Amino acid sequence: MGISAFANDSTGVIFSFKTERLNNNEAVFIVHAKIAAGIKLYSTVPGDPDAPASTFSFDSSIHNYLVNGIIETPVAIKEKDPMLGVDVQYLTDSATWKQIFKLSNKDSLYIKGIFSYLEKKGDEYLPFEEKIHFLIPAQETQLSAIDQDDAPINGADKKSLWWIFLTAFGGGLLALLTPCVYSMIPVTVSFFTKRSKTPIEGRKNAIWYAISIILIFTLLGFLITIIFGPSALNKLASNWIANLVFFAVFLIFGISFLGAFDISLPASWSTGVDKKASISSFSGIFFMALTLVVVSFSCTGPIIGNLLVLAAKGNFYGPLMGMFGFSLALALPFALFAFFPSKLSVLGKAGGWLNAIKVTLGFLELALALKFLSNADLSKGWRLLDREIYLSLWIVIFILLGVYLLGKLKFHHDDELPKNDFGVPYLSVTRLFFAIAAFAFSVYLVPGLWGAPLKGVSAFLPPLGTQDYIGNTNVNSAANQNTAQLPAPVKYFERMHVLEPEVVKKFGMITYFDFNEAKAVAKKVHKPLMLDFTGITCVNCRKMEAGVWSNPEVMKRLKEDFVIASLYVDVHDIEIPLQEQYESKALGERIETLGDLNSDIQVTQFGANAQPFYFFINDEGKRLRPEGYGYDPDVQKFIKMLDEVKVAYEKQKAD
């Protein structure tokens, strides 16, 4: 059972909404009103045909699901209104309305409508209106005795809190491999190298650093979700201002690692005596942990997206356990690495190796900084960092890195290369191999200037649509044969087509950027609709497109058997028409942009907030698969899922 309660502009009535499953084929939507003393709330059943009455108006899209009409209890009081001269019916104290829907357990339904009601207070007639936005989610088993908002979504009701913890812990380990988190390791190394003078102090700092990460990730992320809604952290990861801030942070770190200046905390934080010195030290460590958390949001947001949806829907234990497991996995390696500051200090003195590592990481920081700048550029449509410019900068950066590793480029903190027995400077085999890797990577990037897909790094590059010149990239394969032409996309195409994945352009696949347009096309051509909830800044989305969609067997199925809607949740420079804007209770904000609209659709209709996420519906909007399909680079699993969806669609058509 789902439930929500709120007051409205009226000071005399408080409404609450909830749903219940009656059986395998029916559900009931219940509205309860608590009426203040002295208020008469007009019934939905008028006393006379010309008498005023309250009314429910449901959106036409759900009329086919309605069973009979609204059932009102208790029986209304009937009396003649002296001012209107007609018999009216009204309710006092409390009232309940029930609307039954024909809906199987496996189907979900988004209820949209308006409740127009009339209050009488003394001699005043006060009209009010309340918009109804409520989701009846799909479920495999009846939840008549469980509050729907307290039951985990997406099948998590069958999983224990331990399962949530372990899954989130695994997600935290995966997050360590993302560039946002991994690139913060040298900052941690430098910080603890300078701050830890003894092993005991190092252990204290390491423990406090790990605890700080856990506290900040668990509490901050949890509170932001509760206060601002399920898409808050996802919006932070995709917000153009936040990405510019991340760009500036990485740029500053990169320049610092190259030796331009040292990043250090204020002297007052690192000096002092007794308790004052101790408090200052812990404050500095907490600040470093906060820096890690803020910068890593851009990569970790998609991983924890589903946990945050749970938090926003009222189930506090699941996301709390999940966020704790996620942050614990994220903090442990940092703590273990920082547990041995003396070893790092020795490494820093060994022939300047530590500085060589820092400079190398400085070049990597500069390369990664461009990713955040590109995110902001794509989000705002500035076209300042198109694909060929981005690639050119990366090629130059990695060539310079190779030159540095060969000892041909020096910074003022660098030592001379070691000398052999003859007094001649020599290059170690290790540095030579790293230099070869840097040069090889640069050479690998060069064909991208002419439109080569560069699958290995495509997730980090601007889309191919931003490139001015693309060479001949035709592919002779069955998947490249356009066996079923679809109508050309219209809505938002002019702005959005540059964001189309490389694989879409390469194989001539048609995608739509508006949910309703894609749904109409699916109905016209009688094909199932695949909803691809994605984002400009979504790295895993690019990995799925390059590693899974590009498979010939996958592409053949996508082109022949499905209509594809690419719904970007982080495009906020496109305003939807004014008449289509509305207030979202799920997100707690007004839906004004295309990104807001797609995010609200994903949360309210499908109960998810991570990207990439794929949902499949038929041409009537009913789900073909109870659960969505998230990030999973297993090609064969994706093919099997597509085949199952196709069979389910054909079975529904036959029925």
C-alpha positions as CSV (number, residue, x, y, z in Angstrom):
1,M,0.0,0.0,0.0
2,G,1.4,3.4,-0.9
3,I,0.4,6.5,1.0
4,S,1.0,10.2,1.1
5,A,-0.7,12.9,3.0
6,F,-0.6,16.7,2.7
7,A,-2.5,19.9,3.3
8,N,-3.4,22.2,0.5
9,D,-4.4,25.9,0.0
10,S,-7.5,25.1,2.0
11,T,-7.1,25.4,5.8
12,G,-10.1,23.2,6.4
13,V,-9.2,19.9,4.7
14,I,-6.2,17.6,4.9
15,F,-6.0,14.9,2.3
16,S,-4.2,11.5,2.2
17,F,-3.9,9.1,-0.7
18,K,-3.1,5.4,-0.7
19,T,-3.4,2.3,-2.9
20,E,-4.3,-1.3,-2.1
21,R,-4.3,-4.4,-4.2
22,L,-7.7,-6.1,-4.1
23,N,-6.8,-9.2,-6.0
24,N,-4.6,-10.3,-8.9
25,N,-6.5,-8.1,-11.4
26,E,-7.7,-5.1,-9.4
27,A,-6.3,-2.3,-7.4
28,V,-8.0,0.5,-5.5
29,F,-7.0,4.2,-5.2
30,I,-8.2,5.7,-1.9
31,V,-8.6,9.4,-1.0
32,H,-9.3,10.2,2.6
33,A,-10.2,13.7,3.8
34,K,-10.0,15.1,7.3
35,I,-12.4,18.0,7.6
36,A,-12.0,20.7,10.2
37,A,-14.9,21.8,12.4
38,G,-17.2,24.3,10.9
39,I,-16.4,23.3,7.3
40,K,-18.8,21.6,4.9
41,L,-17.2,19.7,2.1
42,Y,-19.5,19.2,-0.8
43,S,-20.2,15.6,-1.8
44,T,-19.3,14.2,-5.3
45,V,-23.0,13.4,-5.5
46,P,-25.1,16.5,-5.9
47,G,-28.4,16.9,-4.1
48,D,-30.1,18.4,-7.1
49,P,-29.0,18.2,-10.8
50,D,-28.1,21.9,-10.6
51,A,-26.5,21.8,-7.2
52,P,-22.7,22.3,-6.8
53,A,-20.6,19.2,-6.2
54,S,-17.0,18.1,-5.9
55,T,-15.6,16.1,-8.8
56,F,-12.8,13.8,-9.7
57,S,-11.4,14.1,-13.2
58,F,-8.9,11.4,-14.3
59,D,-6.5,11.7,-17.2
60,S,-7.9,10.2,-20.4
61,S,-4.9,7.9,-20.6
62,I,-6.2,5.8,-17.7
63,H,-9.9,5.8,-18.5
64,N,-9.7,2.2,-19.9
65,Y,-8.5,1.1,-16.4
66,L,-11.4,2.6,-14.5
67,V,-14.0,0.2,-13.0
68,N,-17.4,1.9,-12.4
69,G,-17.3,5.2,-10.7
70,I,-16.1,6.8,-7.4
71,I,-17.4,5.3,-4.2
72,E,-18.0,7.8,-1.5
73,T,-18.4,7.2,2.3
74,P,-20.1,8.0,4.6
75,V,-23.5,8.9,3.3
76,A,-23.6,12.7,2.7
77,I,-25.9,15.0,4.7
78,K,-28.6,16.4,2.5
79,E,-30.2,19.8,3.1
80,K,-31.6,22.8,1.3
81,D,-29.1,25.6,0.8
82,P,-31.0,28.8,1.6
83,M,-28.6,31.0,-0.5
84,L,-28.6,28.7,-3.5
85,G,-32.2,27.6,-3.2
86,V,-31.4,24.0,-4.1
87,D,-30.8,20.7,-2.2
88,V,-27.1,20.1,-1.6
89,Q,-25.1,17.2,-0.1
90,Y,-22.0,17.7,2.0
91,L,-19.7,15.9,4.4
92,T,-18.3,16.9,7.7
93,D,-15.5,15.5,10.0
94,S,-14.1,13.0,7.5
95,A,-14.8,11.4,4.1
96,T,-13.3,8.7,1.9
97,W,-13.5,8.1,-1.8
98,K,-12.4,4.9,-3.6
99,Q,-11.8,4.3,-7.3
100,I,-11.1,0.7,-8.5
101,F,-8.8,0.1,-11.4
102,K,-8.5,-3.0,-13.5
103,L,-4.8,-3.8,-13.0
104,S,-2.9,-7.0,-12.7
105,N,-0.1,-7.4,-10.1
106,K,2.5,-7.4,-12.9
107,D,1.3,-4.0,-14.3
108,S,2.0,-0.6,-12.9
109,L,-0.2,2.5,-13.4
110,Y,0.5,6.2,-13.1
111,I,-2.6,7.9,-11.8
112,K,-3.0,11.5,-13.0
113,G,-6.0,13.7,-12.5
114,I,-7.6,16.6,-10.6
115,F,-9.9,16.7,-7.6
116,S,-12.1,19.9,-7.8
117,Y,-13.9,20.5,-4.5
118,L,-16.0,23.1,-2.9
119,E,-16.0,24.1,0.8
120,K,-18.6,26.1,2.6
121,K,-17.4,28.1,5.6
122,G,-20.1,30.2,7.2
123,D,-21.6,32.1,4.2
124,E,-18.5,31.7,2.1
125,Y,-18.2,29.2,-0.8
126,L,-14.6,28.4,-1.3
127,P,-13.5,26.4,-4.5
128,F,-10.2,24.5,-4.5
129,E,-8.3,22.2,-6.8
130,E,-5.8,19.4,-6.0
131,K,-3.7,17.7,-8.6
132,I,-3.3,13.9,-8.3
133,H,0.0,12.3,-9.2
134,F,0.3,8.8,-7.8
135,L,2.0,5.6,-8.9
136,I,0.6,2.1,-8.4
137,P,3.8,0.0,-9.0
138,A,3.9,-3.4,-10.4
139,Q,4.4,-6.3,-8.0
140,E,4.7,-10.0,-8.2
141,T,3.0,-10.7,-4.9
142,Q,0.2,-9.0,-3.0
143,L,1.3,-6.4,-0.4
144,S,-2.0,-5.8,1.3
145,A,-0.5,-5.8,4.8
146,I,2.6,-3.8,3.9
147,D,2.8,-0.1,3.3
148,Q,4.0,0.3,-0.3
149,D,6.4,3.2,0.5
150,D,8.0,1.0,3.3
151,A,8.5,-1.9,0.9
152,P,11.7,-1.9,-1.2
153,I,11.2,-1.5,-4.9
154,N,12.6,-3.3,-7.9
155,G,12.4,-6.7,-6.2
156,A,14.4,-5.6,-3.1
157,D,11.5,-6.8,-0.9
158,K,12.8,-10.3,-1.5
159,K,16.3,-9.4,-0.4
160,S,17.6,-9.0,3.1
161,L,19.4,-5.9,4.5
162,W,22.5,-8.0,4.3
163,W,22.0,-8.5,0.6
164,I,21.6,-4.7,0.2
165,F,24.8,-4.2,2.3
166,L,26.8,-6.7,0.3
167,T,25.6,-5.4,-3.0
168,A,26.4,-1.8,-2.0
169,F,29.8,-2.9,-0.7
170,G,30.6,-4.4,-4.1
171,G,29.4,-1.2,-5.7
172,G,31.9,0.8,-3.5
173,L,34.7,-1.5,-4.6
174,L,33.8,-0.8,-8.3
175,A,33.6,2.9,-7.6
176,L,37.3,2.8,-6.6
177,L,38.1,2.0,-10.2
178,T,36.4,5.1,-11.5
179,P,38.7,8.0,-12.5
180,C,37.0,10.4,-10.0
181,V,38.0,8.3,-7.0
182,Y,41.2,6.8,-8.3
183,S,42.7,10.2,-9.1
184,M,42.2,11.4,-5.5
185,I,44.7,8.8,-4.2
186,P,47.8,11.0,-4.8
187,V,46.1,13.8,-2.9
188,T,45.7,11.4,0.0
189,V,49.3,10.3,-0.3
190,S,50.6,13.8,-0.2
191,F,48.4,14.8,2.7
192,F,49.3,11.9,5.0
193,T,53.0,12.1,4.0
194,K,53.1,15.6,5.3
195,R,50.9,15.2,8.3
196,S,52.0,11.9,9.8
197,K,55.3,12.1,11.7
198,T,55.0,8.8,13.6
199,P,53.3,5.4,13.0
200,I,50.8,6.0,15.8
201,E,49.8,9.4,14.4
202,G,49.5,7.9,10.9
203,R,47.1,5.1,12.2
204,K,45.0,7.7,14.0
205,N,44.8,9.8,10.9
206,A,44.0,6.9,8.7
207,I,41.2,5.7,10.9
208,W,39.7,9.2,11.2
209,Y,40.0,9.6,7.4
210,A,38.0,6.4,6.8
211,I,35.4,7.2,9.4
212,S,35.0,10.7,7.9
213,I,34.4,9.2,4.4
214,I,31.7,6.8,5.9
215,L,30.0,9.6,7.9
216,I,30.0,12.1,5.0
217,F,28.8,9.7,2.3
218,T,26.2,8.0,4.5
219,L,24.7,11.1,6.2
220,L,25.2,13.8,3.6
221,G,23.9,11.7,0.7
222,F,21.0,10.4,2.9
223,L,20.0,13.9,4.0
224,I,20.2,15.4,0.5
225,T,17.9,12.7,-0.8
226,I,15.3,13.2,2.0
227,I,15.3,16.9,1.7
228,F,15.6,17.5,-2.1
229,G,14.4,14.2,-3.6
230,P,15.8,11.2,-5.3
231,S,17.4,13.0,-8.2
232,A,19.4,15.5,-6.1
233,L,22.8,13.6,-6.3
234,N,22.3,12.6,-9.9
235,K,21.7,16.3,-10.7
236,L,24.8,17.2,-8.8
237,A,26.8,14.8,-11.0
238,S,25.3,16.3,-14.2
239,N,25.0,19.9,-13.2
240,W,27.1,22.1,-15.4
241,I,28.2,24.4,-12.6
242,A,29.2,21.4,-10.5
243,N,31.2,20.0,-13.4
244,L,33.0,23.3,-13.9
245,V,33.9,23.2,-10.2
246,F,35.2,19.6,-10.6
247,F,37.1,20.8,-13.7
248,A,38.7,23.6,-11.7
249,V,39.6,21.2,-8.8
250,F,41.2,18.7,-11.2
251,L,43.0,21.4,-13.1
252,I,44.4,22.9,-9.9
253,F,45.5,19.5,-8.6
254,G,47.1,18.7,-12.0
255,I,49.1,21.9,-12.1
256,S,50.1,21.4,-8.5
257,F,51.4,17.9,-9.2
258,L,53.4,19.2,-12.1
259,G,55.3,21.3,-9.6
260,A,53.8,24.8,-10.0
261,F,52.8,25.1,-6.3
262,D,52.0,22.9,-3.3
263,I,48.5,22.4,-2.0
264,S,48.6,22.6,1.7
265,L,46.2,23.4,4.5
266,P,46.5,26.7,6.4
267,A,49.4,26.9,8.8
268,S,47.1,27.3,11.8
269,W,45.7,23.9,11.0
270,S,49.0,22.2,11.2
271,T,50.5,24.0,14.1
272,G,49.6,24.4,17.8
273,V,49.9,22.4,20.9
274,D,48.0,19.9,23.0
275,K,44.2,19.7,22.3
276,K,44.2,22.6,19.9
277,A,46.7,20.9,17.7
278,S,44.7,17.6,17.8
279,I,41.4,19.3,16.8
280,S,43.1,21.1,14.0
281,S,44.5,17.8,12.7
282,F,41.2,16.0,12.6
283,S,39.5,19.0,11.0
284,G,42.1,18.9,8.2
285,I,41.6,15.1,7.6
286,F,37.8,15.6,7.6
287,F,38.2,18.3,5.0
288,M,40.2,16.0,2.8
289,A,37.5,13.3,3.1
290,L,34.9,15.8,2.2
291,T,36.9,16.7,-0.9
292,L,37.0,13.1,-2.0
293,V,33.2,12.7,-1.5
294,V,32.3,15.9,-3.4
295,V,34.6,15.2,-6.4
296,S,33.7,11.5,-6.6
297,F,29.9,12.2,-6.8
298,S,30.2,12.6,-10.6
299,C,31.2,8.9,-10.9
300,T,29.6,7.4,-7.8
301,G,26.1,9.0,-8.3
302,P,24.8,6.4,-10.8
303,I,26.0,3.5,-8.7
304,I,24.1,4.7,-5.6
305,G,21.1,6.0,-7.6
306,N,18.7,3.2,-6.7
307,L,19.5,3.4,-3.0
308,L,18.7,7.1,-3.1
309,V,15.3,6.4,-4.7
310,L,14.6,4.0,-1.8
311,A,15.4,6.8,0.7
312,A,13.2,9.3,-1.1
313,K,10.2,6.8,-1.0
314,G,10.4,6.5,2.8
315,N,12.3,3.2,3.3
316,F,15.1,4.5,5.5
317,Y,16.7,1.2,6.6
318,G,17.5,-0.1,3.1
319,P,19.4,3.0,1.8
320,L,21.0,3.6,5.2
321,M,22.5,0.1,5.1
322,G,23.3,0.4,1.4
323,M,25.0,3.8,1.8
324,F,27.0,2.5,4.8
325,G,28.2,-0.6,2.8
326,F,29.1,1.6,-0.2
327,S,31.1,4.1,1.9
328,L,32.8,1.4,3.9
329,A,34.1,-0.2,0.8
330,L,35.2,3.2,-0.5
331,A,37.0,4.1,2.7
332,L,38.8,0.8,3.5
333,P,41.5,1.0,0.7
334,F,42.2,4.7,1.6
335,A,42.6,3.8,5.3
336,L,44.9,0.8,4.5
337,F,46.9,2.8,2.1
338,A,47.3,5.6,4.6
339,F,48.2,3.3,7.4
340,F,51.8,3.2,6.3
341,P,52.8,6.9,5.9
342,S,56.4,6.1,6.8
343,K,56.7,3.8,3.7
344,L,55.4,6.6,1.5
345,S,57.9,9.0,3.0
346,V,60.7,6.6,2.2
347,L,59.3,6.3,-1.3
348,G,59.4,10.0,-1.7
349,K,63.1,10.2,-0.8
350,A,64.2,7.3,-3.1
351,G,65.7,9.2,-6.0
352,G,62.8,11.4,-6.8
353,W,60.5,8.6,-7.7
354,L,57.6,10.1,-5.8
355,N,57.9,13.3,-7.7
356,A,58.0,11.4,-11.0
357,I,54.8,9.6,-10.0
358,K,53.2,12.9,-9.0
359,V,54.1,14.5,-12.3
360,T,52.7,11.5,-14.2
361,L,49.5,11.8,-12.2
362,G,49.5,15.5,-12.9
363,F,49.3,14.8,-16.6
364,L,46.5,12.4,-16.0
365,E,44.6,14.9,-13.8
366,L,44.8,17.4,-16.7
367,A,43.3,14.8,-19.1
368,L,40.6,13.9,-16.6
369,A,39.8,17.6,-16.0
370,L,38.8,17.9,-19.7
371,K,36.1,15.2,-19.1
372,F,34.3,17.5,-16.6
373,L,34.7,20.5,-18.8
374,S,33.2,18.5,-21.6
375,N,30.3,17.5,-19.4
376,A,29.5,21.2,-18.8
377,D,30.0,22.0,-22.4
378,L,27.6,19.3,-23.6
379,S,25.1,20.1,-21.0
380,K,24.9,23.8,-22.0
381,G,25.4,23.2,-25.7
382,W,28.3,25.7,-26.0
383,R,30.3,23.5,-28.5
384,L,33.6,24.8,-27.1
385,L,35.1,21.3,-26.6
386,D,34.0,19.3,-29.6
387,R,35.3,15.8,-30.1
388,E,38.2,16.7,-32.4
389,I,39.4,19.5,-30.0
390,Y,39.1,17.2,-27.0
391,L,41.1,14.5,-28.8
392,S,43.7,16.9,-29.9
393,L,44.3,18.0,-26.3
394,W,44.5,14.5,-25.1
395,I,47.0,13.5,-27.8
396,V,49.2,16.5,-26.9
397,I,49.0,15.7,-23.1
398,F,50.0,12.0,-23.5
399,I,52.8,12.8,-26.0
400,L,54.2,15.3,-23.5
401,L,53.8,12.6,-20.8
402,G,55.9,10.2,-22.9
403,V,58.5,12.9,-23.5
404,Y,58.6,13.5,-19.7
405,L,59.1,9.8,-18.9
406,L,62.0,9.7,-21.4
407,G,63.6,12.4,-19.3
408,K,63.5,15.0,-22.1
409,L,61.1,17.3,-20.2
410,K,62.0,18.6,-16.8
411,F,60.2,20.4,-14.0
412,H,61.9,22.3,-11.2
413,H,61.3,19.6,-8.6
414,D,62.7,16.8,-10.8
415,D,66.0,15.1,-10.1
416,E,68.5,14.2,-12.8
417,L,68.2,10.7,-14.2
418,P,70.4,8.2,-12.4
419,K,73.9,7.6,-13.9
420,N,75.5,4.3,-14.8
421,D,79.0,3.1,-13.9
422,F,80.4,5.3,-16.7
423,G,78.7,8.5,-15.4
424,V,76.2,8.6,-18.2
425,P,72.5,9.3,-17.3
426,Y,70.3,6.3,-18.2
427,L,66.7,5.5,-18.5
428,S,65.2,2.6,-16.4
429,V,63.3,-0.1,-18.2
430,T,60.2,0.8,-16.1
431,R,60.1,4.4,-17.3
432,L,60.7,3.3,-20.8
433,F,57.7,1.0,-20.8
434,F,55.5,3.7,-19.3
435,A,56.7,6.1,-22.0
436,I,55.9,3.5,-24.7
437,A,52.4,3.2,-23.2
438,A,51.9,7.0,-23.3
439,F,53.1,7.2,-26.9
440,A,51.1,4.2,-28.0
441,F,47.9,5.7,-26.4
442,S,48.5,8.9,-28.3
443,V,48.9,7.0,-31.6
444,Y,45.7,5.1,-30.8
445,L,43.8,8.4,-30.4
446,V,44.9,9.9,-33.7
447,P,42.4,8.0,-36.0
448,G,39.6,9.4,-33.8
449,L,40.3,12.8,-35.4
450,W,38.7,11.3,-38.5
451,G,35.8,9.6,-36.8
452,A,37.2,6.3,-35.6
453,P,35.0,4.9,-32.8
454,L,37.9,4.4,-30.3
455,K,35.8,1.9,-28.3
456,G,38.4,1.6,-25.5
457,V,37.9,5.2,-24.4
458,S,34.6,6.2,-26.1
459,A,32.9,6.5,-22.7
460,F,35.2,9.4,-21.8
461,L,34.9,11.3,-25.2
462,P,32.3,13.8,-26.5
463,P,29.8,12.1,-28.8
464,L,30.7,11.7,-32.5
465,G,27.9,14.1,-33.4
466,T,30.0,17.0,-32.1
467,Q,32.8,16.3,-34.7
468,D,32.9,18.4,-37.8
469,Y,34.5,15.9,-40.1
470,I,33.9,12.1,-40.1
471,G,35.6,9.8,-42.5
472,N,34.2,6.7,-44.1
473,T,33.1,4.5,-41.2
474,N,30.6,2.2,-43.0
475,V,30.5,-1.3,-41.7
476,N,29.5,-4.3,-43.8
477,S,27.4,-6.3,-41.5
478,A,23.9,-7.6,-41.2
479,A,23.3,-5.1,-38.4
480,N,24.1,-2.2,-40.7
481,Q,21.3,-3.1,-43.1
482,N,18.3,-0.9,-42.4
483,T,15.6,-3.5,-42.7
484,A,12.8,-1.5,-41.2
485,Q,12.7,2.3,-41.7
486,L,11.0,4.3,-39.0
487,P,9.7,7.8,-39.1
488,A,12.4,10.4,-38.6
489,P,12.5,11.9,-35.1
490,V,11.2,15.4,-34.8
491,K,10.8,16.6,-31.2
492,Y,14.1,18.0,-29.7
493,F,16.1,16.4,-32.6
494,E,17.8,19.6,-33.7
495,R,19.5,20.0,-30.3
496,M,19.8,16.4,-29.3
497,H,21.1,14.7,-32.4
498,V,24.7,15.7,-31.7
499,L,24.5,13.7,-28.5
500,E,23.6,10.5,-30.3
501,P,26.0,7.7,-29.4
502,E,28.6,6.8,-32.0
503,V,27.1,3.3,-32.5
504,V,23.7,4.9,-33.4
505,K,25.3,6.9,-36.2
506,K,27.6,4.1,-37.3
507,F,24.8,1.6,-37.8
508,G,22.2,4.1,-39.0
509,M,19.8,3.4,-36.1
510,I,17.0,5.8,-35.4
511,T,16.3,6.9,-31.8
512,Y,13.8,9.3,-30.4
513,F,14.3,11.9,-27.6
514,D,10.7,12.4,-26.5
515,F,8.8,9.7,-24.6
516,N,5.4,10.4,-26.2
517,E,6.7,10.7,-29.7
518,A,8.5,7.3,-29.4
519,K,5.4,5.8,-27.8
520,A,3.3,7.0,-30.8
521,V,5.8,5.5,-33.3
522,A,5.8,2.2,-31.4
523,K,2.0,2.1,-31.6
524,K,2.1,2.9,-35.3
525,V,4.6,0.3,-36.3
526,H,3.5,-2.3,-33.8
527,K,6.8,-2.8,-32.0
528,P,7.8,-2.8,-28.4
529,L,9.4,0.4,-27.0
530,M,12.8,0.3,-25.3
531,L,13.2,3.3,-22.9
532,D,16.9,4.1,-22.6
533,F,17.3,6.3,-19.5
534,T,20.7,7.9,-20.1
535,G,22.7,11.0,-19.5
536,I,25.3,13.2,-21.2
537,T,27.7,12.7,-18.3
538,C,27.0,9.0,-17.9
539,V,30.2,7.0,-18.4
540,N,28.5,3.6,-18.0
541,C,26.0,4.6,-20.6
542,R,28.7,5.1,-23.1
543,K,30.3,1.7,-22.1
544,M,27.0,-0.1,-22.8
545,E,26.6,1.6,-26.1
546,A,30.2,0.9,-27.2
547,G,30.5,-2.6,-25.7
548,V,27.0,-4.0,-26.0
549,W,24.9,-2.1,-28.5
550,S,27.7,-2.3,-31.1
551,N,27.6,-6.1,-31.1
552,P,26.1,-7.0,-34.6
553,E,23.5,-9.4,-33.0
554,V,22.4,-6.8,-30.5
555,M,22.2,-4.1,-33.1
556,K,20.2,-6.3,-35.5
557,R,17.6,-6.9,-32.8
558,L,17.5,-3.2,-31.7
559,K,16.9,-2.1,-35.3
560,E,14.5,-4.7,-36.4
561,D,12.4,-5.5,-33.3
562,F,12.3,-2.3,-31.2
563,V,11.6,1.4,-31.2
564,I,14.3,3.2,-29.1
565,A,13.7,6.3,-26.9
566,S,16.9,7.8,-25.6
567,L,15.7,9.8,-22.6
568,Y,18.5,12.1,-21.2
569,V,18.0,13.0,-17.6
570,D,20.6,15.7,-17.5
571,V,19.7,18.0,-20.4
572,H,18.6,21.2,-18.6
573,D,19.0,23.7,-21.4
574,I,15.9,22.6,-23.3
575,E,12.6,23.9,-21.9
576,I,9.5,21.8,-22.6
577,P,6.4,23.6,-23.8
578,L,4.7,25.7,-21.1
579,Q,1.5,23.7,-21.4
580,E,3.4,20.5,-20.7
581,Q,5.1,21.8,-17.5
582,Y,3.8,20.6,-14.1
583,E,4.6,20.1,-10.4
584,S,6.3,16.8,-9.5
585,K,5.6,15.5,-6.1
586,A,8.2,12.8,-6.5
587,L,11.0,15.2,-7.3
588,G,9.5,18.1,-5.2
589,E,10.0,20.6,-8.0
590,R,8.4,22.0,-11.1
591,I,9.1,20.1,-14.3
592,E,10.3,22.7,-16.8
593,T,13.2,21.1,-18.8
594,L,13.6,17.9,-20.8
595,G,16.0,16.5,-18.3
596,D,13.5,17.2,-15.4
597,L,10.8,15.5,-17.4
598,N,12.8,12.4,-18.2
599,S,14.0,12.1,-14.6
600,D,10.4,12.4,-13.3
601,I,9.2,9.7,-15.7
602,Q,11.9,7.3,-14.6
603,V,11.3,7.9,-10.9
604,T,7.5,8.1,-10.8
605,Q,6.6,5.5,-13.5
606,F,9.5,3.1,-13.2
607,G,10.8,3.5,-9.6
608,A,14.5,4.0,-10.5
609,N,17.0,6.8,-10.8
610,A,20.2,5.3,-12.0
611,Q,21.6,5.5,-15.6
612,P,21.9,3.5,-17.8
613,F,18.6,1.9,-17.1
614,Y,16.4,0.2,-19.8
615,F,12.7,-0.5,-19.5
616,F,10.5,-2.2,-22.0
617,I,6.8,-1.4,-22.6
618,N,4.3,-2.3,-25.3
619,D,2.5,0.1,-27.6
620,E,-0.2,0.6,-24.9
621,G,2.4,1.6,-22.2
622,K,2.3,-1.7,-20.2
623,R,5.5,-3.3,-19.1
624,L,6.9,-6.2,-21.0
625,R,9.4,-7.0,-18.3
626,P,8.6,-6.5,-14.6
627,E,12.0,-5.1,-13.8
628,G,14.4,-2.8,-15.6
629,Y,17.8,-3.7,-16.9
630,G,20.8,-1.7,-15.5
631,Y,24.4,-1.6,-16.4
632,D,25.7,-5.0,-17.3
633,P,28.3,-5.4,-20.1
634,D,27.4,-9.1,-20.7
635,V,26.5,-9.1,-24.4
636,Q,24.9,-12.6,-24.3
637,K,22.8,-11.7,-21.3
638,F,21.5,-8.5,-23.1
639,I,20.7,-10.5,-26.2
640,K,18.7,-13.1,-24.1
641,M,16.8,-10.3,-22.4
642,L,15.9,-8.7,-25.8
643,D,14.7,-12.0,-27.1
644,E,12.5,-12.6,-24.0
645,V,11.0,-9.1,-24.3
646,K,10.1,-9.8,-28.0
647,V,8.4,-13.1,-27.0
648,A,6.5,-11.3,-24.2
649,Y,5.3,-8.6,-26.7
650,E,4.2,-11.1,-29.2
651,K,2.3,-13.1,-26.5
652,Q,0.5,-10.0,-25.3
653,K,-0.5,-9.2,-28.9
654,A,-1.8,-12.7,-29.4
655,D,-3.9,-12.5,-26.2
